[in-house]
């Protein structure tokens, strides 16, 4: 019984990967011409067969309406943080006294999935003024241009909590 459910999951994961790759191919080419679709089907099928274990972005995503909504809110939150941190970093750079206090802080994540943790680490890195240096289990080591606190709980709330609330719904 368990092998049957694993087989169903494997087939579902491969189908999701194939359809996603094919849709991506169609968006990149911007045409539904038959020759382009044939090449897209061939390429998508080849990648799907080469990556038998799937691509974790697609296989770990919880495809529920709540997860899709969380994805939209996640990107809105990310862009808000991106703009906010750009202005903060610009103010630091333009200040004659250059008020920086660089350091590496240790933060904790509640995320269990590999892809959720990877997206969290990348989101932190893509936000100006922070760079994820290492991801070790539940711990992330983040370089900050200005370190305001070394308290793990406080820094985790400042850096991780916003992203994590959406990623937890999407990936767990």
Secondary structure, DSSP 8 states (H G I E B T S, - for coil): -HHHHHHHHHHHHHHHHHHHHHHHHHHHHT---HHHHHHHHHHHHHHHHH-TT--HHHHSS--SHHHHHHHHHHHHHHHHHHHHHHHHHHHHHHSTT---B-EEEEEE----SHHHHHHHHHHHHHSTTEEEEEEETTEEEEEESB-----HHHHHHHHTHHHHHHHHHHH-
